[in-house]
Amino acid sequence: REVEILMFLSAIVMMKNRRSITVEQHIGNIFMFSKVANAILFFRLDIRMGLLYLTLCIVFLMTCKPPLYMGPEYIKYFSDKTIDVSIPSPGGAGGSACRPPLSPVPLRQEELERDKRVTWIVEFFANWSSECQSFAPIFADLSLKYNCSGLHFGKVDVGRYTDVSTRYKVSTSPLTKQLPTLILFQGGTETMRRPQIDKKGRAVSWTFSEENVIREFSLNELYQRAKKQWKPREEGPEEPPGAQAAAGESKKDK
């Protein structure tokens, strides 16, 4: 029976890891289901040992939260309550850097429609979601490579601002498959989102890898179009994607 339990959980780990895109996700899935297997085996051996092990696991989960991504990024953080709509000022050594303001700006149609030539890619996330945490460095890297005057990247914590999740129809339930959600806004209007929602209101499975985001959202085409549209207003020659990564750097607001 113990071998059957371990084989069953191993099959679940393999299926779960098919959607994993980072090494951390693979290792996390292995550890999580190993804890489940240990709990079942402890309960089969002695219910008191099973209860003790389960208690220790719960305490560990409550006290040891996974780290948040704090690396460089070129992202504007939105909120539904603040009124600060100022654009982050340039700075940094060796080039320009875009840093979020001290307070998040409101995610409202006025902000997205401030200049209809600007395309926005906004991530709807929640800090408690492991999928969002795994996607954070990927989205940050994309913002460093593709951010320009006509193509901006933004994020909003729908786990904190529930009215935003309701407004944009992003589910925040613990079992949801809509986190993270990427929405493309052009001219202030939503034109595309991933994952898609089917007719029954369920999220269609989609892998949040860098390659998928670039391909599905046509980031290379959006970047080139935005650079051509804004080129007369900018100084210096056109920079290829990735050139800002060496100079752009920002940190999350806390």
C-alpha positions as CSV (number, residue, x, y, z in Angstrom):
1,R,0.0,0.0,0.0
2,E,2.9,2.4,0.8
3,V,4.4,1.8,-2.6
4,E,1.0,2.4,-4.3
5,I,0.7,5.8,-2.4
6,L,4.2,6.9,-3.5
7,M,3.6,5.8,-7.1
8,F,0.3,7.7,-7.2
9,L,1.8,10.9,-5.8
10,S,4.8,10.6,-8.1
11,A,2.4,10.5,-11.1
12,I,0.7,13.7,-9.7
13,V,4.1,15.4,-9.4
14,M,4.9,14.6,-13.0
15,M,1.5,15.9,-14.2
16,K,1.9,19.1,-12.1
17,N,5.5,19.7,-13.4
18,R,4.3,19.8,-17.0
19,R,3.1,23.3,-16.4
20,S,6.2,24.4,-14.4
21,I,8.4,26.8,-16.2
22,T,11.2,27.3,-13.7
23,V,13.5,25.0,-11.6
24,E,12.0,26.5,-8.5
25,Q,8.6,25.4,-9.5
26,H,9.7,21.9,-10.2
27,I,11.5,21.7,-6.8
28,G,8.5,23.3,-5.0
29,N,6.1,20.7,-6.5
30,I,8.3,17.8,-5.4
31,F,8.6,19.1,-1.8
32,M,4.9,19.9,-1.6
33,F,3.7,16.4,-2.7
34,S,6.5,14.8,-0.6
35,K,4.9,16.4,2.4
36,V,1.5,15.0,1.4
37,A,3.0,11.6,1.0
38,N,4.8,11.8,4.4
39,A,1.5,12.9,6.1
40,I,-0.4,10.0,4.7
41,L,2.3,7.5,5.6
42,F,2.6,8.9,9.2
43,F,-1.2,8.6,9.6
44,R,-1.1,5.0,8.5
45,L,1.7,4.3,11.0
46,D,0.4,6.2,14.0
47,I,-2.4,8.8,14.0
48,R,-0.6,10.8,16.7
49,M,2.5,11.1,14.6
50,G,0.4,12.1,11.6
51,L,-1.3,14.9,13.6
52,L,2.1,16.1,14.8
53,Y,3.6,16.1,11.3
54,L,0.6,17.9,9.9
55,T,0.8,20.5,12.6
56,L,4.4,21.2,11.9
57,C,3.7,21.5,8.2
58,I,0.9,24.1,8.9
59,V,3.2,26.1,11.2
60,F,5.9,26.0,8.5
61,L,3.5,27.3,5.8
62,M,2.2,30.1,8.0
63,T,5.6,31.3,9.2
64,C,7.9,30.7,6.2
65,K,6.5,32.7,3.3
66,P,8.1,32.4,-0.2
67,P,10.4,35.4,-1.1
68,L,9.0,38.1,-3.4
69,Y,10.9,39.1,-6.5
70,M,12.9,42.3,-5.8
71,G,15.1,42.5,-8.9
72,P,15.3,45.1,-11.6
73,E,12.2,45.9,-13.6
74,Y,10.6,48.7,-15.6
75,I,7.0,48.4,-14.4
76,K,4.4,50.8,-13.1
77,Y,2.4,49.6,-10.1
78,F,-1.3,50.4,-10.0
79,S,-3.8,50.8,-7.2
80,D,-7.5,51.7,-7.0
81,K,-7.2,54.2,-4.1
82,T,-4.3,56.6,-4.7
83,I,-4.6,59.6,-6.9
84,D,-0.9,60.0,-7.8
85,V,-0.6,59.7,-11.6
86,S,2.9,61.1,-12.0
87,I,5.2,59.4,-14.4
88,P,8.4,57.9,-12.7
89,S,11.3,60.3,-13.2
90,P,14.5,59.0,-15.0
91,G,17.6,58.4,-13.1
92,G,20.4,55.9,-12.4
93,A,24.0,55.7,-13.3
94,G,25.0,55.0,-16.9
95,G,21.5,55.5,-18.4
96,S,17.9,56.2,-17.6
97,A,15.9,54.1,-15.2
98,C,12.2,54.0,-14.5
99,R,11.2,53.6,-10.9
100,P,7.7,53.2,-9.6
101,P,6.4,56.1,-7.5
102,L,6.2,55.9,-3.8
103,S,2.5,55.1,-4.0
104,P,0.8,53.0,-6.8
105,V,-1.1,54.9,-9.4
106,P,-4.8,54.2,-9.9
107,L,-5.7,51.6,-12.5
108,R,-8.5,53.5,-14.2
109,Q,-9.5,54.1,-17.8
110,E,-8.3,57.7,-17.5
111,E,-4.7,56.4,-17.0
112,L,-4.9,53.8,-19.7
113,E,-6.4,56.4,-22.1
114,R,-4.1,59.2,-21.2
115,D,-2.3,58.8,-24.5
116,K,-4.1,56.4,-26.9
117,R,-0.9,55.8,-28.8
118,V,0.5,54.0,-25.7
119,T,0.0,50.3,-25.5
120,W,-0.2,48.8,-22.0
121,I,0.5,45.2,-20.9
122,V,-0.9,44.9,-17.4
123,E,-0.4,41.8,-15.1
124,F,-3.1,41.1,-12.6
125,F,-1.5,39.2,-9.7
126,A,-1.7,38.2,-6.1
127,N,1.3,37.8,-3.7
128,W,-0.1,34.6,-2.3
129,S,-0.2,32.9,-5.7
130,S,2.9,30.7,-6.4
131,E,2.2,31.0,-10.1
132,C,2.4,34.8,-9.9
133,Q,5.6,34.6,-7.9
134,S,7.2,32.3,-10.5
135,F,6.1,34.6,-13.3
136,A,7.4,37.8,-11.6
137,P,11.0,37.6,-12.8
138,I,9.9,36.7,-16.3
139,F,7.5,39.7,-16.5
140,A,10.3,41.9,-15.1
141,D,12.7,40.7,-17.7
142,L,10.2,41.4,-20.5
143,S,9.7,44.9,-19.2
144,L,13.4,45.6,-19.3
145,K,13.7,44.3,-22.9
146,Y,10.5,45.8,-24.4
147,N,9.5,48.9,-22.4
148,C,9.6,52.1,-24.5
149,S,7.7,55.4,-24.9
150,G,4.8,53.6,-26.7
151,L,4.8,50.3,-24.9
152,H,4.4,50.3,-21.1
153,F,4.2,47.5,-18.5
154,G,2.0,47.6,-15.4
155,K,1.0,45.4,-12.5
156,V,-1.9,45.5,-10.1
157,D,-2.4,43.3,-7.0
158,V,-5.9,42.0,-7.3
159,G,-5.5,40.1,-4.1
160,R,-5.3,43.4,-2.3
161,Y,-7.6,45.5,-4.5
162,T,-10.6,43.2,-5.0
163,D,-12.7,45.9,-6.8
164,V,-10.2,45.9,-9.6
165,S,-10.5,42.1,-9.9
166,T,-14.3,42.5,-10.1
167,R,-14.0,45.3,-12.7
168,Y,-11.8,43.3,-15.0
169,K,-13.4,39.9,-14.2
170,V,-10.3,38.3,-12.8
171,S,-11.1,35.6,-10.2
172,T,-9.1,35.6,-7.0
173,S,-10.4,32.4,-5.4
174,P,-7.8,30.0,-4.0
175,L,-8.5,27.5,-6.7
176,T,-8.6,29.9,-9.6
177,K,-6.5,29.4,-12.8
178,Q,-6.8,33.1,-13.7
179,L,-3.7,34.2,-11.7
180,P,-1.7,35.6,-13.1
181,T,-3.7,37.3,-15.9
182,L,-2.1,39.4,-18.6
183,I,-4.3,42.0,-20.4
184,L,-3.2,44.0,-23.5
185,F,-4.7,47.5,-23.6
186,Q,-4.6,49.5,-26.8
187,G,-6.1,52.9,-26.9
188,G,-7.4,52.3,-23.3
189,T,-9.4,49.2,-24.5
190,E,-8.8,45.6,-23.7
191,T,-7.9,43.8,-26.9
192,M,-6.4,40.5,-25.6
193,R,-5.9,38.6,-22.4
194,R,-4.2,35.4,-21.3
195,P,-5.4,33.0,-20.0
196,Q,-8.6,33.2,-22.1
197,I,-12.0,32.6,-20.6
198,D,-14.2,30.0,-22.3
199,K,-18.0,30.2,-22.6
200,K,-18.5,28.5,-19.3
201,G,-16.4,31.2,-17.5
202,R,-13.4,28.9,-16.9
203,A,-9.8,29.8,-17.6
204,V,-8.2,28.0,-20.5
205,S,-4.9,26.4,-19.5
206,W,-1.9,28.5,-20.7
207,T,1.8,28.4,-19.8
208,F,3.3,31.7,-18.7
209,S,6.7,31.3,-20.2
210,E,8.7,34.2,-21.8
211,E,8.5,32.6,-25.2
212,N,4.7,32.2,-25.0
213,V,4.2,35.8,-23.9
214,I,6.4,37.2,-26.7
215,R,4.7,35.1,-29.3
216,E,1.0,35.4,-28.1
217,F,1.2,39.2,-27.5
218,S,3.5,39.8,-30.6
219,L,5.9,41.8,-28.4
220,N,8.5,42.2,-31.1
221,E,6.0,43.7,-33.5
222,L,4.5,45.9,-30.8
223,Y,7.9,47.1,-29.8
224,Q,9.0,48.0,-33.4
225,R,5.7,49.7,-34.1
226,A,5.9,51.7,-30.9
227,K,9.5,52.8,-31.6
228,K,8.6,53.9,-35.1
229,Q,5.6,55.9,-33.8
230,W,7.5,57.7,-31.1
231,K,10.9,58.0,-32.9
232,P,10.5,61.7,-33.9
233,R,10.0,62.5,-30.2
234,E,13.0,60.6,-29.0
235,E,16.6,61.4,-29.1
236,G,19.3,59.1,-30.5
237,P,19.0,56.0,-32.7
238,E,16.5,53.2,-32.1
239,E,17.5,50.7,-29.5
240,P,16.9,47.0,-30.0
241,P,15.0,45.0,-27.4
242,G,17.1,44.2,-24.4
243,A,19.2,47.4,-24.6
244,Q,17.3,48.9,-21.7
245,A,18.0,45.9,-19.5
246,A,21.5,47.2,-18.8
247,A,20.3,50.6,-17.8
248,G,16.6,50.3,-16.6
249,E,16.3,49.3,-13.0
250,S,13.6,49.7,-10.4
251,K,12.3,48.1,-7.3
252,K,8.8,47.2,-6.0
253,D,7.0,49.6,-3.8
254,K,6.5,48.0,-0.4
